[in-house]
């Protein structure tokens, strides 16, 4: 059985497909699994022994090329189609919700094409489930539901992001260089996140000054080593948080691959973050997390699978969640995040670490 999966979305979305991959591999242990994703998420899959081939498709680059030269764009698309076609896949799982991807699979000669009929976009799929969006259950459960279309039931639900020795060794050397030992309590703070939202990513982020205040209270209470994590676009944001903290944290922004980032997270006792990819990487490494959710429904996009080691802090405002059917309503106040107090998050940290570590 030769199986192809398409998911062109963000880090969390790709991680949510790893239970599907695990179940497919259990049902078809000798299968060959290919995966179409974007360049930003490829590291989630490259070291996964259950994935045999990763194809990179950058939607925005193709669209930009289309505006520049339609001929070159078509040539590049057909080059990708042919590279997929050569693998002679028997079945494809299209998680894109986009009509063009079903057409892509049809061009690639894949006879069984499984996915969702969202807003009547599933016309090129042979087997499909009608949905109006993701509501009332986790996205990972929606993905697993597709197994029913091939007569199978899911057995595994854990997120998988395997790390290799070189990444774990790099993390060890990096921490050694920064004088952080195994005896230190290491706590990660991720004040950014939500890169897939682009310019509106700030609408998923707890206020900077509260992250800093939380860092100060954590330092006073537990005397840990604190790492501020972020990508290359979040250097200024992390520097702002650090400037408001009494103890200078270690800042790691844009200095790692996704795998090395995961390796550093794995060394943390606890990670405090916003809704987004870093949360789901944390969960995949079996590290405890506390995450703040505002416009997004944690029932759909939260830590998966549910665990007492991964807590969500959120308000119960009448307007929550306001991100529905992939659209965010206009909001001028962001009270869902702005009214989460530092003491609320600190109380959860105390529940996690207080009896275990003690403190001042």
C-alpha beads as a LAMMPS data file, in Angstrom:
LAMMPS data file: protein, C-alpha beads

360 atoms
359 bonds

1 atom types
1 bond types

-500.0 500.0 xlo xhi
-500.0 500.0 ylo yhi
-500.0 500.0 zlo zhi

Masses

1 110.0

Atoms # bond

1 1 1 0.000 0.000 0.000
2 1 1 1.427 3.353 -1.067
3 1 1 -0.200 6.251 0.812
4 1 1 0.058 10.017 0.312
5 1 1 -1.042 12.664 2.817
6 1 1 -1.475 16.361 2.000
7 1 1 -1.549 19.054 4.662
8 1 1 -0.344 22.518 3.537
9 1 1 -1.016 24.264 6.868
10 1 1 1.016 25.130 9.985
11 1 1 3.093 23.241 12.511
12 1 1 0.200 22.329 14.785
13 1 1 -1.904 21.072 11.881
14 1 1 0.878 18.787 10.664
15 1 1 1.474 17.465 14.182
16 1 1 -2.260 16.732 14.423
17 1 1 -1.846 14.374 11.451
18 1 1 0.791 12.229 13.170
19 1 1 -1.838 10.050 14.938
20 1 1 -3.335 9.400 11.492
21 1 1 0.100 8.392 10.202
22 1 1 0.641 6.081 13.184
23 1 1 -2.722 4.396 12.668
24 1 1 -2.149 3.940 8.948
25 1 1 1.233 2.382 9.659
26 1 1 -0.320 0.025 12.179
27 1 1 -3.008 -1.088 9.725
28 1 1 -0.543 -1.285 6.805
29 1 1 2.847 -2.035 8.439
30 1 1 4.628 -2.470 5.098
31 1 1 3.160 0.659 3.557
32 1 1 5.104 3.457 1.880
33 1 1 3.916 6.847 3.166
34 1 1 4.539 10.134 1.387
35 1 1 3.593 13.584 2.647
36 1 1 3.042 16.950 0.942
37 1 1 3.641 19.912 3.288
38 1 1 5.225 23.361 3.300
39 1 1 8.900 24.059 4.023
40 1 1 8.205 25.483 7.496
41 1 1 6.711 22.222 8.750
42 1 1 8.936 19.659 7.026
43 1 1 11.137 19.102 10.114
44 1 1 8.146 17.607 11.929
45 1 1 8.197 14.768 9.391
46 1 1 11.776 14.312 8.184
47 1 1 12.877 12.189 11.154
48 1 1 9.617 10.301 11.507
49 1 1 10.441 6.667 10.584
50 1 1 6.821 6.145 9.500
51 1 1 7.158 8.745 6.718
52 1 1 9.198 7.643 3.710
53 1 1 9.124 10.738 1.512
54 1 1 8.384 14.434 2.073
55 1 1 7.342 16.642 -0.846
56 1 1 7.591 20.414 -0.355
57 1 1 4.831 22.613 -1.752
58 1 1 4.968 26.341 -1.028
59 1 1 1.554 27.692 -1.996
60 1 1 2.533 31.351 -1.659
61 1 1 5.625 30.901 -3.828
62 1 1 3.579 29.217 -6.542
63 1 1 1.029 32.044 -6.449
64 1 1 3.791 34.637 -6.655
65 1 1 5.333 32.790 -9.591
66 1 1 1.899 32.647 -11.267
67 1 1 1.711 36.445 -11.154
68 1 1 5.222 36.678 -12.606
69 1 1 5.146 33.918 -15.221
70 1 1 2.203 31.601 -15.714
71 1 1 4.252 29.326 -17.984
72 1 1 7.002 28.835 -15.392
73 1 1 4.396 28.254 -12.686
74 1 1 2.603 25.577 -14.703
75 1 1 5.925 23.896 -15.462
76 1 1 6.851 23.853 -11.792
77 1 1 3.450 22.489 -10.778
78 1 1 3.719 19.670 -13.323
79 1 1 7.243 18.908 -12.129
80 1 1 5.846 18.371 -8.630
81 1 1 2.877 16.382 -9.982
82 1 1 5.227 14.116 -11.916
83 1 1 7.485 13.551 -8.911
84 1 1 4.410 12.396 -6.984
85 1 1 3.077 10.386 -9.918
86 1 1 6.322 8.393 -10.164
87 1 1 5.717 7.001 -6.687
88 1 1 2.474 5.359 -7.881
89 1 1 0.436 6.053 -4.758
90 1 1 -2.654 3.886 -4.242
91 1 1 -4.533 6.246 -1.938
92 1 1 -4.296 9.873 -0.839
93 1 1 -5.619 11.633 2.260
94 1 1 -6.300 15.253 1.339
95 1 1 -6.525 17.395 4.481
96 1 1 -6.290 20.721 2.661
97 1 1 -10.019 21.543 2.298
98 1 1 -9.020 23.017 -1.054
99 1 1 -10.332 21.998 -4.460
100 1 1 -6.971 22.509 -6.182
101 1 1 -5.291 19.797 -4.117
102 1 1 -7.892 17.210 -5.138
103 1 1 -7.221 18.203 -8.747
104 1 1 -3.481 17.800 -8.086
105 1 1 -4.084 14.248 -6.797
106 1 1 -6.232 13.447 -9.815
107 1 1 -3.472 14.680 -12.133
108 1 1 -1.006 12.506 -10.227
109 1 1 -3.103 9.461 -11.106
110 1 1 -4.054 8.490 -7.556
111 1 1 -7.262 6.481 -7.906
112 1 1 -8.584 6.646 -4.315
113 1 1 -8.675 10.207 -2.980
114 1 1 -10.008 10.629 0.562
115 1 1 -10.841 13.931 2.237
116 1 1 -13.504 16.501 3.121
117 1 1 -16.239 18.086 1.094
118 1 1 -15.988 21.558 2.597
119 1 1 -18.072 24.192 0.807
120 1 1 -18.443 21.760 -2.128
121 1 1 -14.696 21.787 -2.783
122 1 1 -14.349 18.007 -2.733
123 1 1 -15.384 17.440 -6.345
124 1 1 -12.128 15.623 -7.202
125 1 1 -12.292 13.307 -4.184
126 1 1 -13.588 9.759 -4.521
127 1 1 -14.415 9.304 -0.806
128 1 1 -15.352 12.240 1.379
129 1 1 -16.953 13.479 4.568
130 1 1 -19.075 16.639 4.406
131 1 1 -18.094 19.253 6.996
132 1 1 -18.950 22.915 7.561
133 1 1 -15.695 23.532 9.430
134 1 1 -14.017 22.181 12.543
135 1 1 -16.413 22.421 15.456
136 1 1 -17.000 20.759 18.858
137 1 1 -14.163 18.247 18.559
138 1 1 -10.424 18.361 17.982
139 1 1 -8.966 18.615 14.473
140 1 1 -6.938 15.468 15.121
141 1 1 -10.220 13.614 15.661
142 1 1 -11.508 14.927 12.333
143 1 1 -8.367 13.586 10.673
144 1 1 -8.766 10.204 12.366
145 1 1 -12.393 10.076 11.258
146 1 1 -11.176 9.616 7.674
147 1 1 -10.022 6.121 8.633
148 1 1 -13.694 5.112 8.590
149 1 1 -13.717 5.686 4.829
150 1 1 -11.257 2.812 4.468
151 1 1 -13.055 0.666 7.040
152 1 1 -10.638 1.202 9.938
153 1 1 -10.867 2.567 13.499
154 1 1 -8.138 4.589 15.249
155 1 1 -6.128 3.045 18.070
156 1 1 -3.329 5.580 18.593
157 1 1 -3.769 9.252 19.437
158 1 1 -0.403 10.610 20.615
159 1 1 1.370 13.372 18.685
160 1 1 4.716 12.228 17.320
161 1 1 7.733 14.411 16.608
162 1 1 10.740 12.059 16.871
163 1 1 14.136 13.636 17.506
164 1 1 17.476 12.254 16.390
165 1 1 20.690 12.082 18.377
166 1 1 22.357 15.033 16.668
167 1 1 19.532 17.397 17.694
168 1 1 19.492 16.145 21.287
169 1 1 23.283 16.466 21.413
170 1 1 23.075 19.995 20.037
171 1 1 20.589 20.958 22.765
172 1 1 22.886 19.510 25.435
173 1 1 25.902 21.408 24.090
174 1 1 23.881 24.625 23.775
175 1 1 22.726 24.436 27.392
176 1 1 26.225 23.517 28.577
177 1 1 27.628 26.569 26.802
178 1 1 25.071 28.721 28.601
179 1 1 25.906 27.133 31.966
180 1 1 22.576 25.357 32.367
181 1 1 22.991 21.942 33.977
182 1 1 20.699 18.976 34.586
183 1 1 20.335 20.158 38.192
184 1 1 18.809 23.467 37.093
185 1 1 15.051 23.925 36.898
186 1 1 14.515 24.953 33.300
187 1 1 11.294 26.760 32.387
188 1 1 10.431 27.924 28.880
189 1 1 8.358 30.992 28.056
190 1 1 7.053 31.472 24.508
191 1 1 5.511 34.976 24.276
192 1 1 4.961 34.790 20.506
193 1 1 3.575 32.003 18.364
194 1 1 0.720 31.862 15.895
195 1 1 2.935 32.422 12.826
196 1 1 0.326 30.906 10.519
197 1 1 -1.921 33.901 11.312
198 1 1 0.636 36.268 9.785
199 1 1 0.056 39.938 10.604
200 1 1 -2.792 39.091 13.012
201 1 1 -0.729 36.659 15.107
202 1 1 -0.751 39.187 17.961
203 1 1 -4.428 38.347 18.459
204 1 1 -3.351 34.962 19.830
205 1 1 -0.728 36.373 22.189
206 1 1 -0.993 37.157 25.890
207 1 1 0.303 40.697 26.654
208 1 1 4.086 41.117 26.783
209 1 1 4.159 42.807 30.176
210 1 1 2.256 39.900 31.705
211 1 1 4.705 37.369 30.347
212 1 1 7.482 39.445 31.931
213 1 1 5.632 39.744 35.250
214 1 1 5.026 35.999 35.221
215 1 1 8.731 35.416 34.587
216 1 1 9.573 37.583 37.592
217 1 1 7.178 35.701 39.845
218 1 1 8.493 32.342 38.627
219 1 1 12.051 33.512 39.376
220 1 1 11.109 34.645 42.900
221 1 1 9.197 31.452 43.629
222 1 1 11.321 28.683 42.105
223 1 1 14.715 30.241 41.210
224 1 1 14.842 28.499 37.814
225 1 1 16.738 29.186 34.628
226 1 1 14.291 30.767 32.156
227 1 1 14.492 30.517 28.373
228 1 1 12.533 32.839 26.113
229 1 1 11.741 31.088 22.837
230 1 1 10.757 32.648 19.526
231 1 1 11.385 32.513 15.811
232 1 1 13.519 34.930 13.801
233 1 1 10.613 37.383 13.510
234 1 1 10.099 37.533 17.268
235 1 1 13.492 38.826 18.400
236 1 1 12.119 42.278 19.264
237 1 1 9.160 40.758 21.110
238 1 1 11.400 38.511 23.243
239 1 1 13.799 41.397 23.894
240 1 1 10.875 43.475 25.158
241 1 1 9.857 40.729 27.567
242 1 1 13.460 40.292 28.742
243 1 1 13.864 44.037 29.326
244 1 1 10.991 43.919 31.837
245 1 1 12.381 40.962 33.787
246 1 1 14.544 41.276 36.892
247 1 1 16.658 38.217 36.056
248 1 1 18.109 38.123 32.548
249 1 1 16.693 35.109 30.701
250 1 1 18.379 33.147 27.959
251 1 1 16.841 34.234 24.635
252 1 1 16.630 31.725 21.801
253 1 1 15.116 33.377 18.718
254 1 1 15.760 32.219 15.180
255 1 1 18.831 30.250 16.295
256 1 1 17.448 26.761 15.839
257 1 1 15.812 24.436 13.390
258 1 1 12.385 23.141 14.368
259 1 1 13.975 19.892 15.549
260 1 1 16.526 21.696 17.710
261 1 1 13.779 23.879 19.122
262 1 1 11.905 20.704 20.076
263 1 1 15.091 19.282 21.622
264 1 1 15.443 22.363 23.842
265 1 1 11.767 22.245 24.808
266 1 1 12.260 18.608 25.785
267 1 1 14.751 19.685 28.446
268 1 1 12.243 22.036 30.096
269 1 1 10.386 21.223 33.295
270 1 1 7.477 23.348 32.107
271 1 1 6.624 25.539 29.104
272 1 1 4.232 28.502 29.264
273 1 1 3.011 29.618 25.869
274 1 1 0.201 30.894 23.694
275 1 1 -2.064 28.953 21.382
276 1 1 0.079 27.869 18.422
277 1 1 2.737 25.561 17.050
278 1 1 5.164 25.794 20.019
279 1 1 2.418 24.463 22.310
280 1 1 1.879 21.391 20.168
281 1 1 5.612 20.738 19.824
282 1 1 5.807 20.881 23.627
283 1 1 2.996 18.344 23.917
284 1 1 4.684 16.075 21.362
285 1 1 7.796 15.956 23.568
286 1 1 5.875 14.921 26.659
287 1 1 6.649 18.204 28.446
288 1 1 4.131 19.855 30.737
289 1 1 2.535 23.019 29.389
290 1 1 0.301 25.886 30.376
291 1 1 -1.213 27.732 27.441
292 1 1 -3.380 30.827 27.115
293 1 1 -6.279 30.684 24.663
294 1 1 -8.258 33.691 23.483
295 1 1 -10.156 33.805 20.156
296 1 1 -9.612 30.108 19.389
297 1 1 -11.536 27.162 20.824
298 1 1 -9.153 24.851 22.732
299 1 1 -11.648 22.029 22.274
300 1 1 -10.778 22.164 18.566
301 1 1 -7.206 23.506 18.533
302 1 1 -5.942 22.852 22.060
303 1 1 -3.436 20.343 23.451
304 1 1 -4.048 16.853 22.091
305 1 1 -4.748 14.314 23.407
306 1 1 -6.225 15.747 26.602
307 1 1 -3.929 15.349 29.590
308 1 1 -3.606 16.748 33.081
309 1 1 -0.029 17.663 32.091
310 1 1 -1.240 20.196 29.527
311 1 1 -3.454 22.873 31.030
312 1 1 -5.337 25.617 29.212
313 1 1 -6.023 28.999 30.814
314 1 1 -8.964 30.826 29.270
315 1 1 -11.855 33.071 30.130
316 1 1 -15.480 32.117 29.612
317 1 1 -16.593 35.241 27.767
318 1 1 -19.820 35.206 25.804
319 1 1 -17.908 36.141 22.634
320 1 1 -15.522 33.185 22.859
321 1 1 -14.520 31.594 20.595
322 1 1 -14.694 34.200 17.841
323 1 1 -12.507 32.262 15.400
324 1 1 -14.977 30.064 13.534
325 1 1 -14.968 28.487 10.083
326 1 1 -11.427 29.773 9.556
327 1 1 -12.441 33.392 10.037
328 1 1 -11.729 35.766 12.904
329 1 1 -14.375 38.305 13.853
330 1 1 -13.402 41.929 14.246
331 1 1 -12.454 42.698 17.850
332 1 1 -11.135 45.938 19.326
333 1 1 -10.600 44.823 22.907
334 1 1 -9.177 41.262 22.975
335 1 1 -10.577 40.889 26.481
336 1 1 -10.293 37.124 26.130
337 1 1 -6.513 37.501 26.525
338 1 1 -6.162 40.883 28.211
339 1 1 -8.229 39.819 31.223
340 1 1 -6.175 36.701 31.983
341 1 1 -4.297 37.745 35.105
342 1 1 -0.752 36.742 35.985
343 1 1 -1.987 35.340 39.294
344 1 1 -4.264 32.912 37.435
345 1 1 -1.383 31.494 35.436
346 1 1 0.901 31.496 38.471
347 1 1 -1.686 29.494 40.416
348 1 1 -1.563 26.793 37.743
349 1 1 2.241 26.788 37.852
350 1 1 2.102 26.367 41.620
351 1 1 -0.235 23.416 41.161
352 1 1 2.256 21.874 38.748
353 1 1 5.521 22.613 40.516
354 1 1 4.836 23.856 44.040
355 1 1 4.845 20.554 45.945
356 1 1 7.431 19.059 43.605
357 1 1 10.058 21.783 43.797
358 1 1 9.135 23.962 46.735
359 1 1 10.452 27.492 46.612
360 1 1 11.094 30.673 48.446

Bonds

1 1 1 2
2 1 2 3
3 1 3 4
4 1 4 5
5 1 5 6
6 1 6 7
7 1 7 8
8 1 8 9
9 1 9 10
10 1 10 11
11 1 11 12
12 1 12 13
13 1 13 14
14 1 14 15
15 1 15 16
16 1 16 17
17 1 17 18
18 1 18 19
19 1 19 20
20 1 20 21
21 1 21 22
22 1 22 23
23 1 23 24
24 1 24 25
25 1 25 26
26 1 26 27
27 1 27 28
28 1 28 29
29 1 29 30
30 1 30 31
31 1 31 32
32 1 32 33
33 1 33 34
34 1 34 35
35 1 35 36
36 1 36 37
37 1 37 38
38 1 38 39
39 1 39 40
40 1 40 41
41 1 41 42
42 1 42 43
43 1 43 44
44 1 44 45
45 1 45 46
46 1 46 47
47 1 47 48
48 1 48 49
49 1 49 50
50 1 50 51
51 1 51 52
52 1 52 53
53 1 53 54
54 1 54 55
55 1 55 56
56 1 56 57
57 1 57 58
58 1 58 59
59 1 59 60
60 1 60 61
61 1 61 62
62 1 62 63
63 1 63 64
64 1 64 65
65 1 65 66
66 1 66 67
67 1 67 68
68 1 68 69
69 1 69 70
70 1 70 71
71 1 71 72
72 1 72 73
73 1 73 74
74 1 74 75
75 1 75 76
76 1 76 77
77 1 77 78
78 1 78 79
79 1 79 80
80 1 80 81
81 1 81 82
82 1 82 83
83 1 83 84
84 1 84 85
85 1 85 86
86 1 86 87
87 1 87 88
88 1 88 89
89 1 89 90
90 1 90 91
91 1 91 92
92 1 92 93
93 1 93 94
94 1 94 95
95 1 95 96
96 1 96 97
97 1 97 98
98 1 98 99
99 1 99 100
100 1 100 101
101 1 101 102
102 1 102 103
103 1 103 104
104 1 104 105
105 1 105 106
106 1 106 107
107 1 107 108
108 1 108 109
109 1 109 110
110 1 110 111
111 1 111 112
112 1 112 113
113 1 113 114
114 1 114 115
115 1 115 116
116 1 116 117
117 1 117 118
118 1 118 119
119 1 119 120
120 1 120 121
121 1 121 122
122 1 122 123
123 1 123 124
124 1 124 125
125 1 125 126
126 1 126 127
127 1 127 128
128 1 128 129
129 1 129 130
130 1 130 131
131 1 131 132
132 1 132 133
133 1 133 134
134 1 134 135
135 1 135 136
136 1 136 137
137 1 137 138
138 1 138 139
139 1 139 140
140 1 140 141
141 1 141 142
142 1 142 143
143 1 143 144
144 1 144 145
145 1 145 146
146 1 146 147
147 1 147 148
148 1 148 149
149 1 149 150
150 1 150 151
151 1 151 152
152 1 152 153
153 1 153 154
154 1 154 155
155 1 155 156
156 1 156 157
157 1 157 158
158 1 158 159
159 1 159 160
160 1 160 161
161 1 161 162
162 1 162 163
163 1 163 164
164 1 164 165
165 1 165 166
166 1 166 167
167 1 167 168
168 1 168 169
169 1 169 170
170 1 170 171
171 1 171 172
172 1 172 173
173 1 173 174
174 1 174 175
175 1 175 176
176 1 176 177
177 1 177 178
178 1 178 179
179 1 179 180
180 1 180 181
181 1 181 182
182 1 182 183
183 1 183 184
184 1 184 185
185 1 185 186
186 1 186 187
187 1 187 188
188 1 188 189
189 1 189 190
190 1 190 191
191 1 191 192
192 1 192 193
193 1 193 194
194 1 194 195
195 1 195 196
196 1 196 197
197 1 197 198
198 1 198 199
199 1 199 200
200 1 200 201
201 1 201 202
202 1 202 203
203 1 203 204
204 1 204 205
205 1 205 206
206 1 206 207
207 1 207 208
208 1 208 209
209 1 209 210
210 1 210 211
211 1 211 212
212 1 212 213
213 1 213 214
214 1 214 215
215 1 215 216
216 1 216 217
217 1 217 218
218 1 218 219
219 1 219 220
220 1 220 221
221 1 221 222
222 1 222 223
223 1 223 224
224 1 224 225
225 1 225 226
226 1 226 227
227 1 227 228
228 1 228 229
229 1 229 230
230 1 230 231
231 1 231 232
232 1 232 233
233 1 233 234
234 1 234 235
235 1 235 236
236 1 236 237
237 1 237 238
238 1 238 239
239 1 239 240
240 1 240 241
241 1 241 242
242 1 242 243
243 1 243 244
244 1 244 245
245 1 245 246
246 1 246 247
247 1 247 248
248 1 248 249
249 1 249 250
250 1 250 251
251 1 251 252
252 1 252 253
253 1 253 254
254 1 254 255
255 1 255 256
256 1 256 257
257 1 257 258
258 1 258 259
259 1 259 260
260 1 260 261
261 1 261 262
262 1 262 263
263 1 263 264
264 1 264 265
265 1 265 266
266 1 266 267
267 1 267 268
268 1 268 269
269 1 269 270
270 1 270 271
271 1 271 272
272 1 272 273
273 1 273 274
274 1 274 275
275 1 275 276
276 1 276 277
277 1 277 278
278 1 278 279
279 1 279 280
280 1 280 281
281 1 281 282
282 1 282 283
283 1 283 284
284 1 284 285
285 1 285 286
286 1 286 287
287 1 287 288
288 1 288 289
289 1 289 290
290 1 290 291
291 1 291 292
292 1 292 293
293 1 293 294
294 1 294 295
295 1 295 296
296 1 296 297
297 1 297 298
298 1 298 299
299 1 299 300
300 1 300 301
301 1 301 302
302 1 302 303
303 1 303 304
304 1 304 305
305 1 305 306
306 1 306 307
307 1 307 308
308 1 308 309
309 1 309 310
310 1 310 311
311 1 311 312
312 1 312 313
313 1 313 314
314 1 314 315
315 1 315 316
316 1 316 317
317 1 317 318
318 1 318 319
319 1 319 320
320 1 320 321
321 1 321 322
322 1 322 323
323 1 323 324
324 1 324 325
325 1 325 326
326 1 326 327
327 1 327 328
328 1 328 329
329 1 329 330
330 1 330 331
331 1 331 332
332 1 332 333
333 1 333 334
334 1 334 335
335 1 335 336
336 1 336 337
337 1 337 338
338 1 338 339
339 1 339 340
340 1 340 341
341 1 341 342
342 1 342 343
343 1 343 344
344 1 344 345
345 1 345 346
346 1 346 347
347 1 347 348
348 1 348 349
349 1 349 350
350 1 350 351
351 1 351 352
352 1 352 353
353 1 353 354
354 1 354 355
355 1 355 356
356 1 356 357
357 1 357 358
358 1 358 359
359 1 359 360
